[in-house]
Amino acid sequence: MFLLHTSEVEVSTFLLIGIPGLEQAHIGISIPICLMYLMAMLGNYTILFVIRRQHSLQEPMYYFPSMLALSELGLSFSSLPTMLRTSCSTTWGISVDACIVQEFFIHGFADMESSVLLIMSFDRFIAIRNPLRYSSILTRVRVLQIGLVFAIKSILLVPPLPFTLKRLRYCNRHLLSHSYCLHQDVMKLACSDNRANFYYGLFVVLCMMSDSVFIAISYVFILKTVLGIASRGGAINTCVSHVCALLIFYVPIITLAIMHRFAKNKSPLATILRAGAFLLVPPLMNPIVYCVKTWQIRVKVLEKLALKPK
């Protein structure tokens, strides 16, 4: 620390907090959190392993669950160190630079997951609209090209966030609102002008919300197509797992962004629980959803576990 003015002291360390009011139960809370992380990583790794090793699953339609699993593994590994550390203690310090690095990876993998869900909505539309031409429209090369385009989009969109945070000064205040670092949380601690950070962070959130808008538009076309065909049940069933993944991902992240920017007198506990849901629920639930609703993946997973598929 060193003096900037007579009343301002620049901080070099932020404090991450656990769950307020449950300080005495942090050790007990760390056990289910650790189990959730373990199950999330095991589930997503199983999806990747099965799709990678099974020749019958080496098709474009299974590449998208693989991309989703990769982004969720990245999201889990990005938040794991601080989430587990703060669950075992009341507060824990993290350097400004380490916090900014963690914020970069969390937002980067979150944007990647949002992009994958958008691609999967287009994939479901093509599968329902032109099932006979599906394999000729979505070839392996085309899927890789689409993935590359959205990866470049994430690379261009997210990196300015840590650079803009690095330019700010942080004085006096150093207590963050979560067990990990988020852009909107860190920038509120700045004692210098952070309007550029606010507007660019809002722009990134709007870009992610635009993904949800395009997903909604694609589902309007999907619904229109389904209403015009006879086998509606089978067509709707192909979208169930994707709809579950959308709700699991977008509901926590949109409510968390709204609470950070617009909610006044918000409950710290409610914010922390929503933030935890944003990081823990999608990586934990999506492998379960895809194993249950995608019978090809479910059969191969049960075979690997030496269980008889039903």
TALINRA-V753962 format. One record per residue. N is the residue number from 0. OMEGA is omega as a letter, one per 40 degrees, with the letter a starting at -180 (none if undefined). Layout:
((N & OMEGA) (N & OMEGA))
This chain:
((0 & i) (1 & a) (2 & i) (3 & i) (4 & a) (5 & a) (6 & a) (7 & i) (8 & a) (9 & a) (10 & i) (11 & a) (12 & i) (13 & i) (14 & i) (15 & a) (16 & i) (17 & a) (18 & a) (19 & i) (20 & a) (21 & a) (22 & a) (23 & a) (24 & a) (25 & i) (26 & i) (27 & i) (28 & a) (29 & a) (30 & i) (31 & i) (32 & i) (33 & i) (34 & i) (35 & i) (36 & a) (37 & i) (38 & i) (39 & a) (40 & i) (41 & a) (42 & a) (43 & i) (44 & i) (45 & i) (46 & a) (47 & a) (48 & a) (49 & a) (50 & a) (51 & a) (52 & a) (53 & a) (54 & a) (55 & i) (56 & i) (57 & a) (58 & a) (59 & a) (60 & i) (61 & i) (62 & a) (63 & i) (64 & i) (65 & i) (66 & i) (67 & i) (68 & i) (69 & a) (70 & a) (71 & i) (72 & i) (73 & i) (74 & i) (75 & a) (76 & a) (77 & a) (78 & a) (79 & a) (80 & a) (81 & i) (82 & a) (83 & a) (84 & a) (85 & i) (86 & i) (87 & a) (88 & a) (89 & i) (90 & i) (91 & a) (92 & i) (93 & a) (94 & a) (95 & a) (96 & i) (97 & i) (98 & i) (99 & i) (100 & i) (101 & i) (102 & i) (103 & a) (104 & i) (105 & a) (106 & i) (107 & a) (108 & i) (109 & i) (110 & i) (111 & i) (112 & i) (113 & i) (114 & i) (115 & i) (116 & i) (117 & i) (118 & a) (119 & i) (120 & i) (121 & i) (122 & i) (123 & i) (124 & i) (125 & a) (126 & a) (127 & a) (128 & a) (129 & a) (130 & a) (131 & a) (132 & a) (133 & a) (134 & i) (135 & i) (136 & a) (137 & i) (138 & i) (139 & a) (140 & a) (141 & i) (142 & i) (143 & i) (144 & i) (145 & i) (146 & i) (147 & i) (148 & a) (149 & i) (150 & i) (151 & i) (152 & i) (153 & a) (154 & a) (155 & a) (156 & a) (157 & a) (158 & i) (159 & a) (160 & i) (161 & i) (162 & i) (163 & i) (164 & a) (165 & a) (166 & a) (167 & i) (168 & a) (169 & a) (170 & i) (171 & a) (172 & a) (173 & a) (174 & i) (175 & a) (176 & a) (177 & i) (178 & i) (179 & a) (180 & i) (181 & a) (182 & a) (183 & i) (184 & a) (185 & a) (186 & i) (187 & i) (188 & a) (189 & i) (190 & i) (191 & a) (192 & a) (193 & a) (194 & i) (195 & i) (196 & a) (197 & a) (198 & i) (199 & i) (200 & i) (201 & i) (202 & i) (203 & i) (204 & i) (205 & i) (206 & i) (207 & i) (208 & i) (209 & i) (210 & i) (211 & i) (212 & i) (213 & i) (214 & i) (215 & i) (216 & i) (217 & i) (218 & i) (219 & i) (220 & i) (221 & i) (222 & i) (223 & i) (224 & a) (225 & a) (226 & a) (227 & i) (228 & a) (229 & a) (230 & a) (231 & a) (232 & a) (233 & a) (234 & i) (235 & a) (236 & i) (237 & a) (238 & a) (239 & a) (240 & i) (241 & i) (242 & i) (243 & i) (244 & i) (245 & a) (246 & a) (247 & a) (248 & a) (249 & a) (250 & i) (251 & a) (252 & i) (253 & i) (254 & i) (255 & i) (256 & i) (257 & a) (258 & a) (259 & a) (260 & a) (261 & a) (262 & i) (263 & a) (264 & a) (265 & i) (266 & i) (267 & a) (268 & i) (269 & i) (270 & a) (271 & i) (272 & i) (273 & i) (274 & i) (275 & i) (276 & i) (277 & a) (278 & a) (279 & a) (280 & a) (281 & i) (282 & a) (283 & a) (284 & a) (285 & i) (286 & i) (287 & a) (288 & a) (289 & i) (290 & a) (291 & a) (292 & i) (293 & a) (294 & i) (295 & i) (296 & a) (297 & a) (298 & a) (299 & i) (300 & i) (301 & i) (302 & i) (303 & i) (304 & i) (305 & i) (306 & a) (307 & a) (308 & i) (309 & none))
